[in-house]
Amino acid sequence: MRSGRRGGGLHPASLARSSRATMRGKMMAGSNQNDAAPAANAESESARLARMALFAFILTFIAARIMVLLIMARRVPNLYFFLRGTHVHHLNYGIFLLAGVGAYLLLRLPTGKSLRGGALAYGIALALTFDEFGMWLHLGGSYWQRASVDAIIVVAAILALLGYASAIRSFQARHLRASIALLAALVAFVAVLYDASMKIGQVEGPRLEALEASSSP
């Protein structure tokens, strides 16, 4: 009878070892989850900052183009800054702002609202600089160079990729067809836009250059 009871049940030492092993497994799983959480949060914060920079970048680019058109058409006062007869283009504002934002982020290591403000300022500085990319690439020329628009598109695409890459990775198989259809529509739209912009540039390019020349003393 005594030996039967021993054979039918687990020894207390075995139960203790099994309990400790279970607890260690739970602790390791919890540790892995805790390690993964900061990484996921950091990736989410980086994507958010990229989206904020993209937002500021696009708005600043649109505002700069509209303001230049209004000044050239003499719909608003000439707000260009001239230094001893030299037109200081807004790409210079962007370069100085980029330098300031870089120094602030590097030396102050901000967090929270300050970091998000730095992301917005970074997007503004990028737009001011790359809006006149053609001019600093060729060391002169017209404001309406195609290289500037190409550079704006490339920079916006990079910021969008950084901002939305995590959402793209979470796509499931059922989203594949919709993504392919959307991509095909986007490619067709870009092709049509490129063809139209080339034709518009041939027609309106000389007029815009004449406006640019007449708006500067």
Helices and strands as residue ranges (DSSP letters): H 2-8, H 12-72, E 81-83, E 86-88, H 90-108, H 112-130, H 133-137, H 146-169, G 173-175, H 176-215
